[in-house]
């Protein structure tokens, strides 16, 4: 799945929320890229802005940390 990531200014820190997202709830263009997945993982900024959608929960946590953010799971 190709997704552009925009995490703001270099060195910016904050909390990133990771939550499971049903593929059926995503826009059509994103559903087409899901390639048979039922669930993806969204990474959100503290203000609720969706920063990224990735295939794997662990990847979402790594992505947050690589961008100087502290990931937190949301149920």
C-alpha positions, 0 to 999 in steps of 0.5 A: 500500500502506497501512502504519503506520510506528512509528520510535520516539522523535523524534530517535532514531537508528540503523541501518535495514536494507533488504532485498527481500521476496518478496510470497509470503512476506508475510502474506495481508493484505499480499499483497492490498495488493501489487497485482501486485508480486512484490517489496517492500522491508522496513525493519528496525531493528537488533534485527530489528523490521520497521518498514515495508514499501514498494513501492520500494527507494529509498523505503525508503532515503528513509523511513529517512533521514527518520526519522534512521536510516542505511539499509544494504542487506541481501542 
